[in-house]
Amino acid sequence: MKTVLGSIRHLLATGNKTHMLWCIGILLLLLILAVLHHRWRDDPQKLKKWRWLALLPFLAALAHFLLYSLSYLQAATVFISIYFIGIISLIPVLFAKRRIGYRIVSTLTGVIIAFAGTLFILQSPNFFNYVRKSYTESFRGLITAMDRHYILKEWKEVDFAALEAKYMPLIQEAEKEQNPGKFYDAILQFSTEMHDGHIFVERNFDEKAYPSQSQLHEYGLTIVRLDDGSMIAVCTSEEVNKLGITDGTVITKWNGKPIEQSVEEVVVDEALPVKANQDRLAPMNLDWVGGETVEVAFLDKSGKEKTVTLSDQEDKHTHNEAFQAFAQISDIGSPDSFRKLQEENFSTQMLNDKCGYLKITMEGTANTTQDMLGYVSGNHKWAREMFRGKLRDLKAQGMEYLVIDMRNNMGGFDEIGCALCDLLTTGDWFGQGLGIRRNGTYTCVSEHGIHGDGEFADLNVVTLTNYGCASAGDGTCLYLSRLPNVTVAGITDPNGCNQETGGTCVLSGGVVTVGFPTGLILDENSVPNVDTRADRISRNPVEERIPFDRDAAMKIFRDKEDYELNWAVTYLEAQAAG
């Protein structure tokens, strides 16, 4: 019960108080109307007056719609519970003169309204509508909202006043030109200052009419950084091959500058909180640096430096091809990619006669009610039994060791990750703590732990992760790493974010939307459990760094092998052999 009450306290502290009060006000009106109807039902004059008063909840919901949703109709879906309550509250009015009919209808609608109202209050959205404001005014609104509600402001040492001063000139320039492309660029640069994987920036305008100042180019190759620091070309095209650059060629200069200098100038950080992850991926984003042509220097087969000029091609494919191979994900960033990840979630197979495989692409089941109950109670017993069934099935097929694939995990409910850990250990471990933020200090109010079931504690396990493993996936990697029979491995560390999302700001004209975390997740020391500080050092690093040398790069980018998965199987086989 303590955990449940703490979870509810956390939810109430996280939600938007303004919208909570609107909902509570409407519910109080309905309660007062119910009492008045009971007292006035035998007086025709008072009952007539009551029927007019019964419009007040609907009018209050309508007032909320006019204030917060009319200028941006998509916001109506965020506040649908309030509007639903306002509309359904009119139904009992039709039965006001019928005692039995009113009693039945009012009871049914009352139960529905109480349920909808409770859910809304517990999950009251931090939604801010600045659609009617100018670029500069909406940016100030964004600064105000994030300064108050961004849950990691103190942890990451964010100075929003300084950021406002830094980026306001860019916002003013975009406003002067009425250029949503420049406005988006400025907001995107501002958002990357937090280095938070839970901060997103979306655009809603004609990108062809208002192109971004940063343009992706197609030069026919992608650059990757190996463990020894050298930069080589991968995914090279036939045109580039003819100039002497093939897969594995060492690149020494880019755009006329030493390759290291050019890489340091790459501003695309892919929302990566961990600096080491950004350093790994920055060379892969060099195709953002350049113009219609770019000068590239490389070492030819004799070891001599040679310089060629590459032209920007129309068919831009190399960038995505390289990232898809590195992340082991198809159609990266597309709706098809998201659907495929959903379909693969919790899938299992035998990789060979001894090695089982479990893929977790998100910590969410098809049953939202069970997920929420697991979240509030800190015990997702349904997920635990689901995992138990899948692991028993693999055992029956001969599984002696297991690979858990967490790469590109999109997050969800950490309790599902804890439920898996329950089966892999005999001990009790701290999972996550739901917290509240008050005056810049963090307090844990609900502890959600791992309670060893131990059925599969004899399994040796490798958990694969990467920079795309975020949120609850990041948390699950942390919890798994605490178990003595589990090794978390990857070429990169997990993303480095685990707080709860919830904040949304829609800016001027609806052309840009910014999302940010508002719910606090803590460790046993009452500090954020995964998220990086201002130093951007991973607080959830892999235990085994999978080597990334030239041979690995060739397997990944040229041969399109799942190098990391093959490494994990070999690692487990070596452990089994003693």
Rosetta blueprint (number, residue, H / E / L):
1 M L
2 K H
3 T H
4 V H
5 L H
6 G H
7 S H
8 I H
9 R H
10 H H
11 L H
12 L H
13 A H
14 T H
15 G L
16 N L
17 K H
18 T H
19 H H
20 M H
21 L H
22 W H
23 C H
24 I H
25 G H
26 I H
27 L H
28 L H
29 L H
30 L H
31 L H
32 I H
33 L H
34 A H
35 V H
36 L H
37 H H
38 H H
39 R H
40 W H
41 R L
42 D L
43 D L
44 P H
45 Q H
46 K H
47 L H
48 K H
49 K H
50 W H
51 R H
52 W H
53 L H
54 A L
55 L L
56 L H
57 P H
58 F H
59 L H
60 A H
61 A H
62 L H
63 A H
64 H H
65 F H
66 L H
67 L H
68 Y H
69 S L
70 L L
71 S L
72 Y L
73 L L
74 Q L
75 A H
76 A H
77 T H
78 V H
79 F L
80 I H
81 S H
82 I H
83 Y H
84 F H
85 I H
86 G H
87 I H
88 I H
89 S L
90 L L
91 I H
92 P H
93 V H
94 L H
95 F H
96 A L
97 K L
98 R L
99 R H
100 I H
101 G H
102 Y H
103 R H
104 I H
105 V H
106 S H
107 T H
108 L H
109 T H
110 G H
111 V H
112 I H
113 I H
114 A H
115 F H
116 A H
117 G H
118 T H
119 L H
120 F H
121 I H
122 L H
123 Q L
124 S L
125 P L
126 N E
127 F E
128 F E
129 N E
130 Y L
131 V L
132 R L
133 K L
134 S L
135 Y H
136 T H
137 E H
138 S H
139 F H
140 R H
141 G H
142 L H
143 I H
144 T H
145 A H
146 M H
147 D H
148 R H
149 H H
150 Y L
151 I L
152 L L
153 K L
154 E L
155 W L
156 K L
157 E L
158 V L
159 D L
160 F H
161 A H
162 A H
163 L H
164 E H
165 A H
166 K H
167 Y H
168 M H
169 P H
170 L H
171 I H
172 Q H
173 E H
174 A H
175 E H
176 K H
177 E H
178 Q L
179 N L
180 P H
181 G H
182 K H
183 F H
184 Y H
185 D H
186 A H
187 I H
188 L H
189 Q H
190 F H
191 S H
192 T H
193 E L
194 M L
195 H L
196 D L
197 G L
198 H L
199 I L
200 F E
201 V E
202 E E
203 R E
204 N L
205 F L
206 D L
207 E L
208 K L
209 A L
210 Y L
211 P L
212 S L
213 Q L
214 S L
215 Q L
216 L L
217 H L
218 E L
219 Y L
220 G L
221 L L
222 T E
223 I E
224 V E
225 R E
226 L L
227 D L
228 D L
229 G L
230 S L
231 M E
232 I E
233 A E
234 V E
235 C L
236 T L
237 S L
238 E H
239 E H
240 V H
241 N H
242 K H
243 L L
244 G L
245 I L
246 T L
247 D L
248 G L
249 T L
250 V E
251 I E
252 T E
253 K E
254 W E
255 N L
256 G L
257 K E
258 P E
259 I H
260 E H
261 Q H
262 S H
263 V H
264 E H
265 E L
266 V L
267 V L
268 V L
269 D L
270 E L
271 A L
272 L L
273 P L
274 V L
275 K H
276 A H
277 N H
278 Q H
279 D H
280 R H
281 L H
282 A H
283 P H
284 M H
285 N H
286 L H
287 D H
288 W H
289 V L
290 G L
291 G L
292 E L
293 T E
294 V E
295 E E
296 V E
297 A E
298 F E
299 L E
300 D L
301 K L
302 S L
303 G L
304 K L
305 E E
306 K E
307 T E
308 V E
309 T E
310 L E
311 S E
312 D L
313 Q L
314 E L
315 D L
316 K L
317 H L
318 T H
319 H H
320 N H
321 E H
322 A H
323 F H
324 Q H
325 A H
326 F H
327 A H
328 Q L
329 I L
330 S L
331 D L
332 I L
333 G L
334 S L
335 P H
336 D H
337 S H
338 F H
339 R H
340 K H
341 L H
342 Q H
343 E H
344 E H
345 N L
346 F L
347 S E
348 T E
349 Q E
350 M E
351 L L
352 N L
353 D L
354 K L
355 C E
356 G E
357 Y E
358 L E
359 K E
360 I L
361 T L
362 M L
363 E E
364 G L
365 T L
366 A L
367 N L
368 T H
369 T H
370 Q H
371 D H
372 M H
373 L H
374 G H
375 Y H
376 V H
377 S H
378 G L
379 N L
380 H L
381 K H
382 W H
383 A H
384 R H
385 E H
386 M H
387 F H
388 R H
389 G H
390 K H
391 L H
392 R H
393 D H
394 L H
395 K H
396 A H
397 Q L
398 G L
399 M L
400 E L
401 Y E
402 L E
403 V E
404 I E
405 D E
406 M L
407 R L
408 N L
409 N L
410 M L
411 G L
412 G E
413 F L
414 D H
415 E H
416 I H
417 G H
418 C H
419 A H
420 L H
421 C H
422 D H
423 L H
424 L H
425 T L
426 T L
427 G L
428 D E
429 W E
430 F E
431 G E
432 Q E
433 G E
434 L E
435 G E
436 I E
437 R E
438 R E
439 N L
440 G L
441 T E
442 Y E
443 T E
444 C E
445 V E
446 S E
447 E E
448 H E
449 G E
450 I E
451 H E
452 G L
453 D L
454 G L
455 E L
456 F L
457 A L
458 D L
459 L L
460 N E
461 V E
462 V E
463 T E
464 L E
465 T L
466 N L
467 Y L
468 G L
469 C L
470 A L
471 S L
472 A H
473 G H
474 D H
475 G H
476 T H
477 C H
478 L H
479 Y H
480 L H
481 S H
482 R L
483 L L
484 P L
485 N L
486 V E
487 T E
488 V E
489 A E
490 G E
491 I L
492 T L
493 D L
494 P L
495 N L
496 G L
497 C L
498 N L
499 Q L
500 E E
501 T E
502 G E
503 G E
504 T E
505 C E
506 V E
507 L L
508 S H
509 G H
510 G H
511 V L
512 V E
513 T E
514 V E
515 G E
516 F E
517 P E
518 T E
519 G E
520 L E
521 I E
522 L E
523 D L
524 E L
525 N L
526 S L
527 V L
528 P E
529 N L
530 V L
531 D L
532 T L
533 R L
534 A L
535 D L
536 R L
537 I L
538 S L
539 R L
540 N L
541 P L
542 V L
543 E L
544 E E
545 R E
546 I L
547 P L
548 F L
549 D L
550 R H
551 D H
552 A H
553 A H
554 M H
555 K H
556 I H
557 F H
558 R H
559 D L
560 K L
561 E L
562 D L
563 Y H
564 E H
565 L H
566 N H
567 W H
568 A H
569 V H
570 T H
571 Y H
572 L H
573 E H
574 A H
575 Q H
576 A H
577 A H
578 G L
